[in-house]
Amino acid sequence: MGNFAKEVTDTNFETEVLKSDKPVLVDFWAEWCGPCRMIAPSVEAVAEQFFGKAKVMKMNVDENPETPYKYGIRGIPTLILFKNGAEQERIVGAVPREVLVKLLEKHTS
């Protein structure tokens, strides 16, 4: 885990994500997932770039099975942007950093 993207669990998901007063980008990932490791630096970079404007959280799907099940996560990496407690947008698969930046810009301005 980096310095800016924080870990979220089944236990604190409601508090950290659904009740957040800022948009929250959640990266659903796993240790064994190559594409997840590939986009991890981009996720950390956007977490730093949007620090104070949005939250970026990472959820390990192997350690936290309830939340991914609830949101129908079928493939990883899956990134979901939540705002005001509701899912706004979803990206499945490894994407360039610019895609994440555009997504967050749309929801933080």
mmCIF file of the C-alpha atoms, coordinates in Angstrom:
data_MODEL
# 
_entry.id   MODEL 
# 
loop_
_atom_site.group_PDB 
_atom_site.id 
_atom_site.type_symbol 
_atom_site.label_atom_id 
_atom_site.label_alt_id 
_atom_site.label_comp_id 
_atom_site.label_asym_id 
_atom_site.label_entity_id 
_atom_site.label_seq_id 
_atom_site.pdbx_PDB_ins_code 
_atom_site.Cartn_x 
_atom_site.Cartn_y 
_atom_site.Cartn_z 
_atom_site.occupancy 
_atom_site.B_iso_or_equiv 
_atom_site.pdbx_formal_charge 
_atom_site.auth_seq_id 
_atom_site.auth_comp_id 
_atom_site.auth_asym_id 
_atom_site.auth_atom_id 
_atom_site.pdbx_PDB_model_num 
ATOM 1   C CA . MET A 1 1   ? 0.000   0.000   0.000   1.00 0.00 ? 1   MET A CA 1 
ATOM 2   C CA . GLY A 1 2   ? 1.258   3.461   -0.832  1.00 0.00 ? 2   GLY A CA 1 
ATOM 3   C CA . ASN A 1 3   ? 1.151   6.647   1.173   1.00 0.00 ? 3   ASN A CA 1 
ATOM 4   C CA . PHE A 1 4   ? -1.987  8.083   -0.437  1.00 0.00 ? 4   PHE A CA 1 
ATOM 5   C CA . ALA A 1 5   ? -4.202  5.152   -1.475  1.00 0.00 ? 5   ALA A CA 1 
ATOM 6   C CA . LYS A 1 6   ? -5.571  3.653   1.745   1.00 0.00 ? 6   LYS A CA 1 
ATOM 7   C CA . GLU A 1 7   ? -6.801  0.156   2.476   1.00 0.00 ? 7   GLU A CA 1 
ATOM 8   C CA . VAL A 1 8   ? -10.518 -0.377  3.010   1.00 0.00 ? 8   VAL A CA 1 
ATOM 9   C CA . THR A 1 9   ? -12.136 -3.538  4.408   1.00 0.00 ? 9   THR A CA 1 
ATOM 10  C CA . ASP A 1 10  ? -15.596 -5.087  4.617   1.00 0.00 ? 10  ASP A CA 1 
ATOM 11  C CA . THR A 1 11  ? -15.715 -3.744  8.182   1.00 0.00 ? 11  THR A CA 1 
ATOM 12  C CA . ASN A 1 12  ? -15.027 -0.063  7.458   1.00 0.00 ? 12  ASN A CA 1 
ATOM 13  C CA . PHE A 1 13  ? -16.396 0.173   3.872   1.00 0.00 ? 13  PHE A CA 1 
ATOM 14  C CA . GLU A 1 14  ? -19.610 1.926   4.905   1.00 0.00 ? 14  GLU A CA 1 
ATOM 15  C CA . THR A 1 15  ? -17.783 4.550   6.998   1.00 0.00 ? 15  THR A CA 1 
ATOM 16  C CA . GLU A 1 16  ? -14.855 5.149   4.633   1.00 0.00 ? 16  GLU A CA 1 
ATOM 17  C CA . VAL A 1 17  ? -16.677 4.943   1.298   1.00 0.00 ? 17  VAL A CA 1 
ATOM 18  C CA . LEU A 1 18  ? -20.462 5.192   1.512   1.00 0.00 ? 18  LEU A CA 1 
ATOM 19  C CA . LYS A 1 19  ? -20.537 7.915   4.192   1.00 0.00 ? 19  LYS A CA 1 
ATOM 20  C CA . SER A 1 20  ? -17.615 9.918   2.761   1.00 0.00 ? 20  SER A CA 1 
ATOM 21  C CA . ASP A 1 21  ? -18.246 13.587  2.037   1.00 0.00 ? 21  ASP A CA 1 
ATOM 22  C CA . LYS A 1 22  ? -15.846 13.322  -0.927  1.00 0.00 ? 22  LYS A CA 1 
ATOM 23  C CA . PRO A 1 23  ? -15.946 11.112  -4.030  1.00 0.00 ? 23  PRO A CA 1 
ATOM 24  C CA . VAL A 1 24  ? -14.192 7.773   -3.404  1.00 0.00 ? 24  VAL A CA 1 
ATOM 25  C CA . LEU A 1 25  ? -12.451 5.645   -6.009  1.00 0.00 ? 25  LEU A CA 1 
ATOM 26  C CA . VAL A 1 26  ? -12.197 2.029   -4.822  1.00 0.00 ? 26  VAL A CA 1 
ATOM 27  C CA . ASP A 1 27  ? -9.694  -0.311  -6.474  1.00 0.00 ? 27  ASP A CA 1 
ATOM 28  C CA . PHE A 1 28  ? -10.794 -3.934  -6.036  1.00 0.00 ? 28  PHE A CA 1 
ATOM 29  C CA . TRP A 1 29  ? -7.633  -6.012  -6.417  1.00 0.00 ? 29  TRP A CA 1 
ATOM 30  C CA . ALA A 1 30  ? -5.757  -9.162  -5.337  1.00 0.00 ? 30  ALA A CA 1 
ATOM 31  C CA . GLU A 1 31  ? -2.116  -10.006 -4.662  1.00 0.00 ? 31  GLU A CA 1 
ATOM 32  C CA . TRP A 1 32  ? -1.984  -12.672 -7.419  1.00 0.00 ? 32  TRP A CA 1 
ATOM 33  C CA . CYS A 1 33  ? -3.519  -10.412 -10.102 1.00 0.00 ? 33  CYS A CA 1 
ATOM 34  C CA . GLY A 1 34  ? -0.943  -9.236  -12.670 1.00 0.00 ? 34  GLY A CA 1 
ATOM 35  C CA . PRO A 1 35  ? -3.060  -6.407  -14.151 1.00 0.00 ? 35  PRO A CA 1 
ATOM 36  C CA . CYS A 1 36  ? -3.813  -5.222  -10.571 1.00 0.00 ? 36  CYS A CA 1 
ATOM 37  C CA . ARG A 1 37  ? -0.096  -4.890  -9.862  1.00 0.00 ? 37  ARG A CA 1 
ATOM 38  C CA . MET A 1 38  ? 0.356   -3.203  -13.241 1.00 0.00 ? 38  MET A CA 1 
ATOM 39  C CA . ILE A 1 39  ? -2.070  -0.350  -12.459 1.00 0.00 ? 39  ILE A CA 1 
ATOM 40  C CA . ALA A 1 40  ? -1.118  0.013   -8.767  1.00 0.00 ? 40  ALA A CA 1 
ATOM 41  C CA . PRO A 1 41  ? 1.392   2.853   -9.460  1.00 0.00 ? 41  PRO A CA 1 
ATOM 42  C CA . SER A 1 42  ? -1.293  4.762   -11.425 1.00 0.00 ? 42  SER A CA 1 
ATOM 43  C CA . VAL A 1 43  ? -3.819  4.286   -8.628  1.00 0.00 ? 43  VAL A CA 1 
ATOM 44  C CA . GLU A 1 44  ? -1.295  5.615   -6.102  1.00 0.00 ? 44  GLU A CA 1 
ATOM 45  C CA . ALA A 1 45  ? -0.417  8.547   -8.394  1.00 0.00 ? 45  ALA A CA 1 
ATOM 46  C CA . VAL A 1 46  ? -4.054  9.666   -8.761  1.00 0.00 ? 46  VAL A CA 1 
ATOM 47  C CA . ALA A 1 47  ? -4.516  9.225   -5.004  1.00 0.00 ? 47  ALA A CA 1 
ATOM 48  C CA . GLU A 1 48  ? -1.699  11.726  -4.509  1.00 0.00 ? 48  GLU A CA 1 
ATOM 49  C CA . GLN A 1 49  ? -2.924  14.048  -7.273  1.00 0.00 ? 49  GLN A CA 1 
ATOM 50  C CA . PHE A 1 50  ? -6.473  14.231  -5.872  1.00 0.00 ? 50  PHE A CA 1 
ATOM 51  C CA . PHE A 1 51  ? -5.493  14.214  -2.190  1.00 0.00 ? 51  PHE A CA 1 
ATOM 52  C CA . GLY A 1 52  ? -7.948  16.449  -0.313  1.00 0.00 ? 52  GLY A CA 1 
ATOM 53  C CA . LYS A 1 53  ? -10.468 16.431  -3.201  1.00 0.00 ? 53  LYS A CA 1 
ATOM 54  C CA . ALA A 1 54  ? -11.234 12.712  -3.385  1.00 0.00 ? 54  ALA A CA 1 
ATOM 55  C CA . LYS A 1 55  ? -10.318 9.522   -1.562  1.00 0.00 ? 55  LYS A CA 1 
ATOM 56  C CA . VAL A 1 56  ? -8.672  6.560   -3.231  1.00 0.00 ? 56  VAL A CA 1 
ATOM 57  C CA . MET A 1 57  ? -9.078  3.236   -1.463  1.00 0.00 ? 57  MET A CA 1 
ATOM 58  C CA . LYS A 1 58  ? -7.882  -0.289  -2.232  1.00 0.00 ? 58  LYS A CA 1 
ATOM 59  C CA . MET A 1 59  ? -9.806  -3.416  -1.272  1.00 0.00 ? 59  MET A CA 1 
ATOM 60  C CA . ASN A 1 60  ? -8.162  -6.837  -1.369  1.00 0.00 ? 60  ASN A CA 1 
ATOM 61  C CA . VAL A 1 61  ? -10.946 -9.111  -2.651  1.00 0.00 ? 61  VAL A CA 1 
ATOM 62  C CA . ASP A 1 62  ? -9.392  -12.249 -1.138  1.00 0.00 ? 62  ASP A CA 1 
ATOM 63  C CA . GLU A 1 63  ? -9.345  -10.774 2.375   1.00 0.00 ? 63  GLU A CA 1 
ATOM 64  C CA . ASN A 1 64  ? -12.715 -8.986  2.061   1.00 0.00 ? 64  ASN A CA 1 
ATOM 65  C CA . PRO A 1 65  ? -15.243 -11.152 0.176   1.00 0.00 ? 65  PRO A CA 1 
ATOM 66  C CA . GLU A 1 66  ? -18.508 -9.470  1.285   1.00 0.00 ? 66  GLU A CA 1 
ATOM 67  C CA . THR A 1 67  ? -18.216 -6.077  -0.407  1.00 0.00 ? 67  THR A CA 1 
ATOM 68  C CA . PRO A 1 68  ? -17.006 -7.357  -3.809  1.00 0.00 ? 68  PRO A CA 1 
ATOM 69  C CA . TYR A 1 69  ? -19.869 -9.865  -3.774  1.00 0.00 ? 69  TYR A CA 1 
ATOM 70  C CA . LYS A 1 70  ? -22.376 -7.131  -2.923  1.00 0.00 ? 70  LYS A CA 1 
ATOM 71  C CA . TYR A 1 71  ? -21.200 -5.004  -5.861  1.00 0.00 ? 71  TYR A CA 1 
ATOM 72  C CA . GLY A 1 72  ? -20.977 -7.900  -8.306  1.00 0.00 ? 72  GLY A CA 1 
ATOM 73  C CA . ILE A 1 73  ? -17.226 -7.770  -8.833  1.00 0.00 ? 73  ILE A CA 1 
ATOM 74  C CA . ARG A 1 74  ? -16.523 -10.514 -11.382 1.00 0.00 ? 74  ARG A CA 1 
ATOM 75  C CA . GLY A 1 75  ? -13.102 -9.514  -12.698 1.00 0.00 ? 75  GLY A CA 1 
ATOM 76  C CA . ILE A 1 76  ? -10.213 -7.584  -11.233 1.00 0.00 ? 76  ILE A CA 1 
ATOM 77  C CA . PRO A 1 77  ? -8.962  -4.999  -11.268 1.00 0.00 ? 77  PRO A CA 1 
ATOM 78  C CA . THR A 1 78  ? -12.334 -3.271  -10.989 1.00 0.00 ? 78  THR A CA 1 
ATOM 79  C CA . LEU A 1 79  ? -12.397 0.393   -10.002 1.00 0.00 ? 79  LEU A CA 1 
ATOM 80  C CA . ILE A 1 80  ? -15.671 1.902   -8.816  1.00 0.00 ? 80  ILE A CA 1 
ATOM 81  C CA . LEU A 1 81  ? -16.237 5.590   -8.171  1.00 0.00 ? 81  LEU A CA 1 
ATOM 82  C CA . PHE A 1 82  ? -18.694 6.241   -5.335  1.00 0.00 ? 82  PHE A CA 1 
ATOM 83  C CA . LYS A 1 83  ? -20.233 9.636   -4.615  1.00 0.00 ? 83  LYS A CA 1 
ATOM 84  C CA . ASN A 1 84  ? -22.826 10.369  -1.923  1.00 0.00 ? 84  ASN A CA 1 
ATOM 85  C CA . GLY A 1 85  ? -22.952 6.674   -1.042  1.00 0.00 ? 85  GLY A CA 1 
ATOM 86  C CA . ALA A 1 86  ? -23.824 5.475   -4.543  1.00 0.00 ? 86  ALA A CA 1 
ATOM 87  C CA . GLU A 1 87  ? -21.870 3.908   -7.385  1.00 0.00 ? 87  GLU A CA 1 
ATOM 88  C CA . GLN A 1 88  ? -21.343 6.475   -10.150 1.00 0.00 ? 88  GLN A CA 1 
ATOM 89  C CA . GLU A 1 89  ? -18.997 4.750   -12.579 1.00 0.00 ? 89  GLU A CA 1 
ATOM 90  C CA . ARG A 1 90  ? -17.126 1.474   -12.967 1.00 0.00 ? 90  ARG A CA 1 
ATOM 91  C CA . ILE A 1 91  ? -13.975 0.553   -14.862 1.00 0.00 ? 91  ILE A CA 1 
ATOM 92  C CA . VAL A 1 92  ? -12.978 -3.090  -15.317 1.00 0.00 ? 92  VAL A CA 1 
ATOM 93  C CA . GLY A 1 93  ? -9.435  -3.991  -16.294 1.00 0.00 ? 93  GLY A CA 1 
ATOM 94  C CA . ALA A 1 94  ? -6.122  -2.205  -16.351 1.00 0.00 ? 94  ALA A CA 1 
ATOM 95  C CA . VAL A 1 95  ? -6.455  1.283   -17.811 1.00 0.00 ? 95  VAL A CA 1 
ATOM 96  C CA . PRO A 1 96  ? -3.981  4.120   -18.358 1.00 0.00 ? 96  PRO A CA 1 
ATOM 97  C CA . ARG A 1 97  ? -3.561  6.677   -15.586 1.00 0.00 ? 97  ARG A CA 1 
ATOM 98  C CA . GLU A 1 98  ? -5.213  9.358   -17.781 1.00 0.00 ? 98  GLU A CA 1 
ATOM 99  C CA . VAL A 1 99  ? -8.494  7.422   -17.676 1.00 0.00 ? 99  VAL A CA 1 
ATOM 100 C CA . LEU A 1 100 ? -8.480  7.503   -13.873 1.00 0.00 ? 100 LEU A CA 1 
ATOM 101 C CA . VAL A 1 101 ? -7.594  11.215  -13.866 1.00 0.00 ? 101 VAL A CA 1 
ATOM 102 C CA . LYS A 1 102 ? -10.497 12.051  -16.228 1.00 0.00 ? 102 LYS A CA 1 
ATOM 103 C CA . LEU A 1 103 ? -12.891 9.990   -14.102 1.00 0.00 ? 103 LEU A CA 1 
ATOM 104 C CA . LEU A 1 104 ? -11.900 11.778  -10.895 1.00 0.00 ? 104 LEU A CA 1 
ATOM 105 C CA . GLU A 1 105 ? -11.874 15.213  -12.549 1.00 0.00 ? 105 GLU A CA 1 
ATOM 106 C CA . LYS A 1 106 ? -15.446 14.672  -13.723 1.00 0.00 ? 106 LYS A CA 1 
ATOM 107 C CA . HIS A 1 107 ? -16.621 13.959  -10.166 1.00 0.00 ? 107 HIS A CA 1 
ATOM 108 C CA . THR A 1 108 ? -14.528 16.452  -8.184  1.00 0.00 ? 108 THR A CA 1 
ATOM 109 C CA . SER A 1 109 ? -15.178 19.671  -10.096 1.00 0.00 ? 109 SER A CA 1 
# 
